[in-house]
Amino acid sequence: MTKRDIVRTVFEGRQAPYVPWHYVFSTDAAALLRAHLGVTDLERAVDNHMLMLRRSTGSFRDLGGGRVQDIFGVVWDRTLDKDIGIVTGLVLPEPTLRDFSLPDPRDPRFFVNWDALIADGGDRFRVFSASLSLFERAWTLRGLENLMLDFYDNPEFVHELLDLLADFNIAQVNEALKYDIDAVYFGDDWGQQRGLLVSRRTWDEFIRPRVARMYGAVRDAGKFVMNHSCGDVDELFDDLISLGLNCSNPFQPEVMDVDDLMDRYRGRLTFMGGLSTQQTLPNGSPEDVRRACENLLSRGSAGSYIFAPAHAVQGDVSLENILTFIDAARRQEGYRPG
């Protein structure tokens, strides 16, 4: 079976010959691993099973001084956080969309070199990664505190903004579907260490209807739906499954009972993640990492699981611990390097 077949099998809730994996590394962790392995292409070196087709970096403008501006007009300061950055300023200082418009979702800058990336991606499972898709995009435009108040003080504005963003995402998904992809991966953090960032009533009123439309566009095209949301969001899983979700990430062991959830949702929802990036990877010994990997791989071997760290591997993780989880996955019975 190809990597593409393996991931499809897992997403369909069936047992695969081995547990597939996908790793993401922060800038510092990637540099450490590249130097050790003597490679430039980490995706190929670690044998990742997914090809992530992201909104291209061509949609960012370098402002100098460690700042970049995305195609939505949001300015990100990357002097501290080199990978994502910290939002500075407000694109929407007032709760109105007057004189505001989103970029063209079909802008070629979003899809730079996709044909070449797919051709070079081999037999990997192909995913359009639509990060900052709804709630997160809204607060990057309006400011988090402002948006939280708007849910109560200016609800019609929030409905209008979220509808606009959902329409944008659906149009962009339809453009991405012109390529030979397998899944769409929405990114929208809804959780914190304990529960949702907003009340469940607020999530149901404002976020759920737009998620339903976005997931529906993907499922209607016969593709898989993935979602990234950090934090404790397990109260949403049954609802998200009913809306069409196939895979949830990052699956944080600090805020979720990963063993229980894997057993409870197997066959209905695939989890990707589970290896602690808050505790085990930065603070544990290689033996701690190995034990955690063995537990996840053992439970995940029954299906509905993609092995991965709970989030991008950070620069505070030792090279030895990184090599330990890479080796653990490759040692699985049934895996044959391609």
VENCORZI-V419958 format. One record per residue. N is the residue number from 1. RES is the residue in one small letter. PHI is phi in radians with two decimals (none if undefined). NEAR is the number of other ideal C-beta (glycine too) atoms within 10 Angstrom. D_LAST is the distance of its C-alpha to the last C-alpha in whole Angstrom. Layout:
# VENCORZI-V419958
n=<N/N>
res=<RES/RES>
phi=<PHI/PHI>
near=<NEAR/NEAR>
d_last=<D_LAST/D_LAST>
This chain:
# VENCORZI-V419958
n=<1/2/3/4/5/6/7/8/9/10/11/12/13/14/15/16/17/18/19/20/21/22/23/24/25/26/27/28/29/30/31/32/33/34/35/36/37/38/39/40/41/42/43/44/45/46/47/48/49/50/51/52/53/54/55/56/57/58/59/60/61/62/63/64/65/66/67/68/69/70/71/72/73/74/75/76/77/78/79/80/81/82/83/84/85/86/87/88/89/90/91/92/93/94/95/96/97/98/99/100/101/102/103/104/105/106/107/108/109/110/111/112/113/114/115/116/117/118/119/120/121/122/123/124/125/126/127/128/129/130/131/132/133/134/135/136/137/138/139/140/141/142/143/144/145/146/147/148/149/150/151/152/153/154/155/156/157/158/159/160/161/162/163/164/165/166/167/168/169/170/171/172/173/174/175/176/177/178/179/180/181/182/183/184/185/186/187/188/189/190/191/192/193/194/195/196/197/198/199/200/201/202/203/204/205/206/207/208/209/210/211/212/213/214/215/216/217/218/219/220/221/222/223/224/225/226/227/228/229/230/231/232/233/234/235/236/237/238/239/240/241/242/243/244/245/246/247/248/249/250/251/252/253/254/255/256/257/258/259/260/261/262/263/264/265/266/267/268/269/270/271/272/273/274/275/276/277/278/279/280/281/282/283/284/285/286/287/288/289/290/291/292/293/294/295/296/297/298/299/300/301/302/303/304/305/306/307/308/309/310/311/312/313/314/315/316/317/318/319/320/321/322/323/324/325/326/327/328/329/330/331/332/333/334/335/336/337/338>
res=<m/t/k/r/d/i/v/r/t/v/f/e/g/r/q/a/p/y/v/p/w/h/y/v/f/s/t/d/a/a/a/l/l/r/a/h/l/g/v/t/d/l/e/r/a/v/d/n/h/m/l/m/l/r/r/s/t/g/s/f/r/d/l/g/g/g/r/v/q/d/i/f/g/v/v/w/d/r/t/l/d/k/d/i/g/i/v/t/g/l/v/l/p/e/p/t/l/r/d/f/s/l/p/d/p/r/d/p/r/f/f/v/n/w/d/a/l/i/a/d/g/g/d/r/f/r/v/f/s/a/s/l/s/l/f/e/r/a/w/t/l/r/g/l/e/n/l/m/l/d/f/y/d/n/p/e/f/v/h/e/l/l/d/l/l/a/d/f/n/i/a/q/v/n/e/a/l/k/y/d/i/d/a/v/y/f/g/d/d/w/g/q/q/r/g/l/l/v/s/r/r/t/w/d/e/f/i/r/p/r/v/a/r/m/y/g/a/v/r/d/a/g/k/f/v/m/n/h/s/c/g/d/v/d/e/l/f/d/d/l/i/s/l/g/l/n/c/s/n/p/f/q/p/e/v/m/d/v/d/d/l/m/d/r/y/r/g/r/l/t/f/m/g/g/l/s/t/q/q/t/l/p/n/g/s/p/e/d/v/r/r/a/c/e/n/l/l/s/r/g/s/a/g/s/y/i/f/a/p/a/h/a/v/q/g/d/v/s/l/e/n/i/l/t/f/i/d/a/a/r/r/q/e/g/y/r/p/g>
phi=<none/-1.35/-1.01/-1.03/-1.14/-1.07/-1.16/-1.02/-1.02/-1.15/-1.11/-1.46/1.42/-1.78/-1.45/-1.77/-1.06/-2.78/-1.46/-1.27/-2.50/-2.64/-2.03/-2.17/-2.11/-1.19/-0.95/-1.21/-1.16/-1.11/-1.10/-1.08/-1.27/-1.05/-1.10/-1.18/-1.46/1.21/-2.28/-1.88/-1.67/-1.21/-0.95/-1.30/-1.13/-1.64/1.09/-1.01/-1.70/-2.12/-1.83/-1.57/-1.71/-1.66/-1.03/-1.03/-1.13/-1.14/-1.57/-1.94/-2.03/-1.35/-1.68/1.47/1.13/1.40/-1.96/-2.29/-2.09/-1.44/-1.22/-1.53/1.68/-1.37/-1.71/-2.04/-1.60/-1.88/-1.25/-1.79/-1.58/-1.29/-1.67/-1.97/1.83/-2.03/-1.14/-2.17/1.36/-2.26/-1.36/-2.07/-1.22/-2.14/-1.37/-2.62/-1.77/-1.05/1.20/-2.01/-2.54/-1.45/-1.15/-1.18/-1.11/-1.70/-0.93/-0.99/-1.11/-1.31/-2.15/-1.05/1.15/-1.06/-1.02/-1.19/-1.10/-1.16/-1.09/-1.53/-1.42/1.11/-1.70/-1.29/-1.24/-1.73/-2.25/-1.49/-1.66/-1.78/-1.28/0.85/-1.46/-2.52/-1.00/-1.15/-1.13/-1.08/-1.32/-1.17/-1.41/-1.75/1.69/-1.10/-1.09/-1.07/-1.13/-1.04/-1.25/-1.10/-0.95/-1.82/-1.55/-2.40/-1.07/-1.12/-1.10/-1.12/-1.02/-1.11/-1.14/-1.18/-1.10/-1.07/-1.20/-1.12/-1.05/-1.05/-1.10/-1.14/-1.10/-1.25/-1.04/-1.07/-1.23/-1.11/-1.22/-1.26/-1.70/-1.46/-1.94/-1.93/-2.70/-2.08/-1.98/-1.45/-2.15/-2.83/-1.11/-2.00/-1.98/-2.22/-1.09/-2.32/1.44/-1.38/-1.26/-2.10/-1.17/-1.09/-1.09/-1.15/-1.07/-1.12/-1.34/-1.74/-1.65/-0.95/-1.07/-1.32/-1.07/-1.03/-1.17/-1.18/-1.07/-1.07/-1.10/-1.29/-1.15/-1.10/-1.53/1.38/-1.89/-1.49/-1.94/-2.06/-2.47/-1.86/-2.59/-1.17/1.62/-1.50/-2.10/-1.13/-1.16/-1.64/-1.01/-1.06/-1.15/-1.11/-1.08/-1.12/-1.48/2.07/-1.20/-1.84/-2.52/-2.06/-2.42/-1.75/1.12/-1.50/-1.21/-1.24/-2.12/-2.35/-1.52/-1.13/-1.11/-1.12/-1.17/-1.07/-1.22/-1.27/-1.84/-0.99/1.62/-2.00/-2.59/-1.61/-1.85/-2.20/2.28/1.74/-1.56/-1.06/-1.72/-1.62/-2.19/-1.10/-1.17/-1.38/-1.96/-1.46/-1.44/-0.95/-1.19/-1.06/-1.11/-1.07/-1.12/-1.09/-1.12/-1.08/-1.13/-1.12/-1.19/-1.15/-1.18/-1.28/-1.13/-1.39/2.03/1.08/-2.62/-1.97/-1.25/-3.00/-1.06/-1.13/-2.69/-1.00/-1.19/-1.59/-1.25/-1.59/-1.66/-1.22/-1.04/-1.07/-1.21/-1.10/-1.14/-1.15/-1.30/-1.13/-1.17/-1.05/-1.18/-1.24/-1.43/-1.09/-1.15/1.80/-1.44/-2.25/-0.97/-1.72>
near=<15/13/21/19/14/23/28/18/16/26/24/14/16/12/13/22/15/21/24/31/29/24/24/19/22/20/14/15/24/17/13/18/21/15/10/12/14/7/13/8/10/17/20/13/15/20/18/20/25/27/22/18/23/16/22/17/10/14/19/16/12/9/13/6/8/14/17/17/17/20/17/15/16/19/18/18/16/15/10/8/13/12/15/12/19/12/17/12/12/15/16/21/11/12/18/12/14/6/5/13/7/16/15/14/17/13/15/12/14/22/22/14/12/20/11/9/17/16/9/13/19/13/14/25/26/22/23/26/19/26/15/22/25/23/24/19/24/25/20/21/23/23/18/14/9/18/23/15/13/21/16/9/11/18/14/9/18/22/14/14/24/20/13/17/22/20/15/20/25/17/15/24/22/14/17/25/16/10/14/9/21/19/20/27/23/24/18/22/16/21/20/13/11/8/16/18/18/18/11/13/9/17/19/13/15/21/21/16/14/23/27/16/15/27/21/14/21/28/16/9/13/8/20/22/23/26/23/21/22/20/19/18/22/19/12/23/18/11/15/20/14/10/18/17/23/23/23/25/23/23/25/24/22/14/19/23/11/24/13/10/18/22/12/12/19/18/11/13/20/26/26/26/25/28/28/21/22/15/13/22/25/15/13/18/13/15/9/16/25/17/14/22/21/12/15/26/21/11/18/26/17/16/18/24/27/25/25/28/27/25/20/17/25/17/15/12/24/17/12/10/21/22/15/20/27/18/13/20/21/13/13/17/7/11/16/7/5/10>
d_last=<10/9/9/12/13/13/15/17/18/19/21/23/24/22/20/16/14/14/15/13/14/15/17/20/22/25/26/27/25/22/24/24/21/20/23/21/18/19/17/18/15/15/13/10/11/11/8/11/11/14/15/19/21/24/28/28/29/31/33/35/38/38/42/42/42/39/40/38/39/37/38/40/42/41/41/39/40/37/39/38/35/32/30/32/36/39/41/44/47/47/47/49/52/54/53/53/51/53/52/49/46/42/40/39/36/35/35/33/32/30/28/27/24/23/22/20/18/17/16/14/13/10/9/11/14/17/20/23/24/28/29/33/34/37/39/37/38/41/42/41/43/46/46/45/48/50/47/48/52/51/50/54/56/54/52/53/51/48/48/48/46/43/44/43/40/39/40/38/35/35/36/33/30/32/31/27/27/28/24/21/21/20/22/25/25/29/30/33/34/37/37/38/38/41/41/41/42/44/46/45/48/47/43/44/47/45/41/40/42/40/37/37/38/34/32/34/33/30/30/32/30/27/25/24/26/25/28/28/31/32/35/36/36/35/39/37/34/36/38/34/33/36/35/32/29/26/25/26/26/26/28/30/31/34/35/34/33/30/30/33/31/28/30/32/30/27/27/29/27/24/24/22/23/25/24/28/28/32/32/29/27/30/33/31/30/26/28/29/25/24/26/26/22/22/25/23/20/22/24/21/20/23/21/22/21/18/18/19/22/25/25/24/24/27/29/31/27/27/24/24/24/21/19/20/19/15/15/17/14/11/14/14/15/12/9/6/4/0>
